[in-house]
Amino acid sequence: MRIKVDVEKCIGAGQCVNAAPAVFAQNEDDGMVVLLNQAPPESMAAGVRSAIRLCPARAIVFDD
Amino acid sequence: MNHVESHLMSDTKQFPGTSAEAAPMASGCPFHAAATAPDFAILREHPLHPPEQLKDLRQRPGPTKVRLWDGSETWIATHYEDVREVLADPRFSTVTTRPGYPFVSQQRRDVLVNGRPNFTFMDPPDHTKFRRTMARMFTVERFSRMRPFVQTVVDDLFDAMERKGAPANFVDDFALQVPVRVLAQLVGIPKEGQELFLQAGKDRFDLSGDATLSHGSGEVLWNYLDSLLAENERTPGDGDEVITRLVVDQIATGKFSRDDAILVINQLLVAGFDTTASTITMGTLALLENPDQFAKLKSDQAAVENAVHEILRYASVLQFHSSRVAREDVEVGGKLIKAGEGMLALLHAANRDPAEFPEPDKFDIERHAAHHVAFSYGIHQCLGQSLARLELQVVFSTLAKRFPNLRLVKPLNEIEFAAHSLAYGPHEFQIEW
């Protein structure tokens, strides 16, 4: 699975950090999303799907 | 309520000077309006469930139309997916001065049209500046550092309750106190300012109230924050309270005016306590009315994280908040919403949609409910949601641990609720243990 984030869309709600903390973080300077792993392993797929579903700004998408 | 009743009821109401300009459709064709658009139901049949009308309207596909207090018609979205689509779509505006913006009561109209708009009522790009500035102070990591403080607040309040002995006033002595103390700490508001934002929030949220009260207490709070900021600008602190960060990072660098800073602080204080307090009270009532669910929480402290998602879904206290107006023609759920038409994306209706949450009226703390929309959705989703969840987790895990025999002094049907509040919840109830 490959994913990408759109920082312009991000509002820093932090839902992704809660859902998949090994894949997403928040930038200390502005609270916006930082993608820690563009190709998360299958073991993290559930958390990543949850993050995509929960993101209020729809800023996370599959990159295929 | 059937259509005949709703038509008669609205005919008996007098809203001089408002219906003609607000509802050209309705005045041009009253029978058509009455036949197609029922009066929007505010009152609940049961305190723990949204009005039955929403269930009826959800039987139809897509958004439907209702008639508001001033005779105007608006769309309402009751399906989960429609609500999310509306709230995520930039073609819907939250700017209250746009023609067609639907106000759920006269108080709401007067408060929003005559007051200073906070960034909930701004679209991008105006919204972006405020939201981004606040997001850096509201990260998940920042809030998680507040957990020990929140635990101390909850422990202190429960200690005081035990010392005083049962029965206790649960709303005033506990549920309101938690968010007020946590917000004061987060923002950096001294004790004397806490009463001011409590009052301002109460007046603003009372949809049936007098808007001049809200303006009055809002101005008192505004002036207080103005002098508090002025003091901080003279002698800036070095902590991570919101007020200090705004003074040092924003005002001193010229990015924010003092009014900008007051506006966001004001919004945090007013938005953050009634909503949280009501979720604490409604969640407690849900647990007490469903002893099997309370038992699960008592036996498994790890269940609290999921239980809080379900409490938020089930309580959905922000009942009439998500008004929008279409900036251009938009299709939602197979219906064409024309430019200039109003839309209420009802959060509590979405959270009870059986297509998304099977047996939605059942309170089930093991349900998968993290994707509820109690905090709204889209770019205006609650800024403080991580903090609210943290407060609720600490409250409910501690409650289950310390008060396993918690019970209501009077039964649910004798408790009075703030039916006309933006944040639904009980005025007061007593507990014993």
Interface residues (C-beta under 8 A of the other chain):
Chain A: I11 G12 A13 G14 V17 N18 A19 Q26 N27 E28 D29 D30 G31 M32 S50 R53 L54 P56 A57 R58
Chain B: L87 A88 R131 R132 A135 R136 M137 F138 T139 V140 E141 A370 H371 S376 Y377 G378 I379 Q381 L383 Q385 S386
